[in-house]
Amino acid sequence: MTTYVYPVYITYDPDGTECDYLVYIPDMDGYTQGHDLAECIKMARDYIGNYIISVNEIPKPDSVNYKANSNTIKTYVDVNYDLFKLKLNNEPVKKTLTIPFWLNKLGVKANINFSQTLTEALKEKLGV
């Protein structure tokens, strides 16, 4: 899988707006925001992935000359581009599987959505 890494600059900016952090991605000259640092990283990753898809080219990480101010954190965000593209296709795929009879009975009685449960379990198991 192809992974790209880009520098991002996160600035704490509690100006009364909904989000307290502003994220600048100089290699795309783009901005996003987040409520906390974890959300900033997630939003930057999403911005970068969508940017690459929209322009259909991979920008070279080359923002070494960007000057950040004193309340800005410089960090790096990785984007697994192949996985990012795969996640955009949410088309359902029919799978046949086998579970124990008793587990099926309990699941049906509890009104469990088996497809949703399997999807959530696979995401957790695969770390995506």
Sequence and secondary structure as in RCSB ss.txt:
>XXXX:A:sequence
MTTYVYPVYITYDPDGTECDYLVYIPDMDGYTQGHDLAECIKMARDYIGNYIISVNEIPKPDSVNYKANSNTIKT
YVDVNYDLFKLKLNNEPVKKTLTIPFWLNKLGVKANINFSQTLTEALKEKLGV
>XXXX:A:secstr
  EEEEEEEEEE  SSSS SEEEEETTTTEEEEESSHHHHHHHHHHHHHHHHHHHTS      TT    TTEEEE
EEEEEHHHHHHHH            HHHHHHHHHTT  HHHHHHHHHHHHHT 
